[in-house]
Amino acid sequence: MESGGRDGIEALLHWPGKAADMEIERETVVEAAVSFVAVLVFIGAVALVGMEFQTNGGISETGGLAIVGAIVVFVFVMAGVGVWFASQE
């Protein structure tokens, strides 16, 4: 592989094409946006649970269960989104 005068790590990271000319497909943008929104909702849910179930600088047992529930729901939502994306092709 020709490094084009680059040394070290720059030679390994050099991509011969132009990144600015690369077009991103609409489906990829939609998938990224849906995933990003799902992660934001999950972070918001965990923050909300943390604020609502806070006791003496910690979190109550009910809050712990609520966080576990939020994690489980997030996993199922992301799995559902993945199945939906796969069926779109």
N, C-alpha and C positions, 0 to 999 in steps of 0.2 A: 504494500500500500504506500503510495507516495504521500509524503507528509507536507509537501508544498512549502518547505523551509521552516516548518514548525518543529519544535523540540519538545520532548517529554510528553506530558499529559495532553498538551494541545494537539499533538499529532494523533493521539488516540481518539480524541473527541471531535476531530474535524469531520464534517459531513460534506461530501462533494456537492450536494444540491443546495438550492437556495430555500431556506426555511420560510422566507417571506412570501414566496410564490405558492406555498402549499395550501391547497384548499381543503377545508374541513367539511365533511359531509354533514348534512342537516341531522341525520340520525345520531351521529356522534355527539353533536351539540345537545340534542334533546336528552340523550342518555346521561351526559355529564350534568346537565342542569337538574334533572330529576334526582339523580344521586346526591348532588350538592344540597338540594332542598330537603331531601330525606335526612341527611346528616345534620343539617341545621335544626330541623324539627326535633330530632333525637337529642341534640345538645340542649335545646330549649326545654324539653321534657325533663331531662335529668336535672337541669338547673332549677326548674319549677318544683320538682319533688324535693330537692335539697333545701329549698327555701321554706316549703310548706311543712316539712316534717322535721325541721331542725329543733333540737332540744339540748340545751346546755352545751353549745358548741359542737355537738355531734348530730347524729341522725337517729331517729327512733327505729324500733323494729319494723313498724309499719312502713316507714320511709324506705328502709332497706328492701322490703318486699316490693314496694312501688318501683324502686330503681331496677330490681331484677325483672319486674314486669315490663318496664320500659325497654330494657335490653331485649327481652324475648319478643316483644312486639316489633322492635326495630329489625331484628333478625328475620322475622316472618315477612315484614313489609319489603325488606330488601330482596328476599327470596322471591316474593311475588312479583316484584318489579323485574327481576332477572328473568323469570319465566315469561312475563309479558313481553319484554324486549326480545327474547328468543323466538316468540311466536309471531313477531312482527315481520320477520324475514320471509 
